[in-house]
């Protein structure tokens, strides 16, 4: 692929940041790929290329600012969580875009990023009638796939697919801290809350009293965790067994607020959660993605075209640090 420079990507960023979770060459290839898709004539670069919808292009420029913010500070040799997450967000946008182009499936087309949605919760009264309980929470969706929506500008359709992307470093107490079950009565925040709210957002709630309220905001959702490992054993993502334990925890309902925790999912009781949401419903939506393997095994011809094999091998394939 022809190289296109991006003024938002600082050379210093790639030379001095010591805790990136993908190789600098990988990140440069991803940025180049994304920049090509801003052009309406990108199919001159490769035949399957389809330009981004305008909303994605607009948000992409903001995402660059997030991913490369530390490059503006002359004294910083380490990137923070926002930059690390932003870099993986860029990578997953490339993953989703190329997957859409090669499959030809319009349902898989990225049509928007960073879209805020308001998710309303439901409770049951003593007679079992459901109603909106007045509580609502905002979810900012990382990437929105078209799904079965009518057109590319319909990114607030209940037929879209929501995509959440995260780059999280393993910690010994990850289940008790990072993935702690959400307590609705408290202010405690965890990824469990986000996953639960995505479940609610993708629920076609047919409980008596809200069956016509059109509470569903998405057709489905998926979560992608970055699979990475640096030379330092303390900096890695999750192993398969750890992902399985997290999936078990994500399946649980939040605590507190009695009927709200299950009624918001369209259930008559908490017991319905076990019966109607088995663990494979989590694992089919909660997965890992290894950017290094994706580049060298699946998409080399599209993102690394024009880079000699020796350079790719040295900086990506054989690198012990990525």
N, C-alpha and C positions, 0 to 999 in steps of 0.2 A: 504494500500500500504506500502511496506517495506520502511524504512527510509534510504535515502542516503545523506550524508553530502556534503556540497559544501564549499570549503575553501574561496570562494569569498563572502560568506554571514557571516558577523560578528555578533557574539552574542550581542555585544555592540549596533549595529544598531537597533536591535529589542527592546533592553531594554531602550534606552535613547531617541530615536526619538519621538517627541511629536506631530507631525502633519502628520503621516501616514494616508492614505485614505483607508486603509483596515487593518484589525487586523493583528498583527504579526503572529498569528497562520495561518491565511489565506495565508499570503505571504510565510510562510515556507512550507505549503502544496503545493502551486503552484511551488515553486522552486524544491521541491522533485519530483513532477510530471514531470517537464521539464527535470530534470537530468536523470530520468528513460529512457526518450526517446533518450538519447544519446547512449543507448546500443542496439546493433543489435538484441539481444535476449530479448527485453523488453516484448515480449508476454508471458514470463514466470511469469511476475508480474501480468498481467491480459490479458485475451485472445485476446481482440480487439487491444491491443497496437501495434503500428507501429512506428518504429524508424524514427527520423528526417532525412531528406536529409542532406548531408554534409554541404551545405551552411548555413542552419539554425543552425546547431551545431556550426559552426565557428562563426557566428554572435551572437549566444546566449552568448558565453563567453564574448564578448565585451559589450553586453547589461547588463550583471551582473555588470560589472565595472561601468557603468552609473548609474544603480539603487542603488548600494550600495557604491558609492564613498564617501559619508559623513562618513561612518564607519571608514575611515582611519584617521579622524581628531578627536583627543581626546577631543577637546573643543566644538564639535558641538552636540547639542541636538535636532536640527531641520533639516529636510531634505529640499533641495531646489527643484525648479521646475523640473530640469533635473532628479533628483532621483524619484520624484513623478511620472513624466511621464514615466520613465523607469520601475517602478514597475507595472504601469497599462499596459504597453507594454508586460511585462512578463505574466501578467494575461490574456490578450487577446490572446496571443500566445497559452496559455493553453486552453482557450475557443475554439479557432478555431481548435486546434489539436484534442481535444476530440469530438467536433462536427463532424469532418471528420471521426474519427474512429467509432463512433456510427451510423452514417448515411451510411457509406460505399461509399459516393459520392466522386469520384476522383476529381471532379471539386472544391471541398471544401478543398483540401489538401494544407496546408502551405508548400511551396517549397523554400521560400527565405525571407530574411528580410533585411531592410536597403539598398535597391538597388536604385542607383541614375539614373534618367531618364531625358533626355533633351527634353523639350516640345517646339516645334516651333509654332509661331503664324502666322496668315494669314491676308492679307488685300485685299481690292477690289480696282481696278482702276476705272476711270470714266465710263468705258464701262461695268463694272460689272464683269470683269475677276479677278479671285483670284490668288494670288501668295504669297509665303512665304516672310514676310517682313524683315527678318534678325534678328528679336528679338526672343530670346529663353530664357527659364528659367529652372533651375534645380529643380526637385522634388525628394526628397528622400522618397521612399515608405516604410512604416513601416513593413508591412507584405504582401507578394504576395501569393495569392492562385493560384493553378494550372489552374483553369478554363478549357478551352478546349485545352490547350497546349498538345503537343505530349508526353512530358516526364518531369520528375522532374527537370532536369537541364535547361529546357527551360523557365527561369524566366524573360526573356526579350521579350516574345512573346506578340503580340497584342491580344492574346486570354486569357491572365491572368486576374485575378480580383485583384485590388489594395485595400488594407485595411489601413486606417488611424486611429490611436487611440490617444485620447487626454484626459487628466485629467485637467479640468479647473475649478477653483473656481469662484463661482458667485460673481459679482461685480455690484453695482447699475447702473453703466453707461456702462454695458457690450456691448450694441448695438453700442455705439459711439466709444468705444475703442477696445475691444477684437475682435469684429465682424464687424468693420468698413469696408464699401465698399472700395475695392482697386481702387486707382487712378493710372492708368497706366503711367501717365505723371510724377508722383512724386515717391519718394522713400518710401512712406508710406507702411508699411507692416501690413498685418492682415491675419487672418485665411481665410477671404473671398478670398484672392488671391490663397491660396492653394486649396480651394474647386473649384474655377473657373478653375485653371490649371488642376485639376483632370478631370473636365468636358471636357476640351479640349483634354486631353490625351486619353479619352475614346470615342472621336468623330470620326466617319468614315466620314471625310469631302469629300463631293462629289461636291463641287462648281467647276465650270468650271475653269480649270487652275491648280488645285491641286488634281483632282480626282484620279490621278495615283501616287501621291507623297508619299503614305503610311504614313500619318501623325499620324494615330491612333496607340497608344502604349498599350492600354488595352481594354479588352472587356467590363469591367464595373468597378465600384469602390464603396466602402462603407466606411462610417465614424462611429466610435463608441466613444461616450463620456462616461466618468465614472460617474455613478450615485452614489453619496456618500453623507453622512451627519454625521458630527462629533457632539458631544454634544454641542459644541459652535455653536450658530446659524449663526455665521459669516463665518463658514467653511462648505460649502456644494456645491454640483453641481447645475445643473439647474432643475427647476420644469418643468412640462409638458408645461405649458403656455409660459414659457420662451424659451423652445426648439422650440415651434411653431413660436415665433417671430424671432428667429435666422434663422429658416428655410425660412421664408419669405425674410429675408435679403440675405441669401445665394443664393436665386433664382435670385437676381438682377444681371445685367451685371456690370462689372467694369466701371469706368468713364474714359474719355479721349481716345485719339487715334482713334477717329471716327470709321471707319468700322472694325478695328481690333477686337474690343470687341465682335462683333457678327459673323464676317466672320470666326474667329478661331473656332467657334462652328458649322460651316457649314451653317449659316443662311445668307439669302440675305438682311435682314434688322433687326434692333433692335426689331421691333414688333414681329418677329418670336419667340423671346425668351418667350414671354407670351403664345403664341399659342402652341408652341412645347415643352415647359418645364414647365408644371403645377406644383403646389406646391407639389403634391404627388410624383413627381419625386425627390424632395429633401427629403421629410420625409421617403421615402422608403430606402434612402441611409444614412440618418443622424439620428442615433438612440443612445439610452443610454444602458449601461449595468451595472447592480449592481452585483458586485463580491460576496458580502455576500449572497444574495439570490441565486445566481448560485451555490454556494458551499453547502448551507444547504438544498436546495430544489431539485436540479437537479443532482448533481455530488458527493454527499456525499460518495457513495460507492467506488468511484474511487480516490478521492483526500484526503478523511479523514478516510479511512479504517485503523483500528488499533488504532484510537484515541477514547477514551471512550466518551460516550454521555454527561457526566457531564462536562468534559473539553470543549467540543465543545459548549455546551450551555453557559457556563460561559464566554468563550473567544471570541465567535463569535455570536451565536444566541441571547443571552440576553444582549450583550454588548450595552450600551447606546452610546458608543463613536465611533461606527463604523456602 
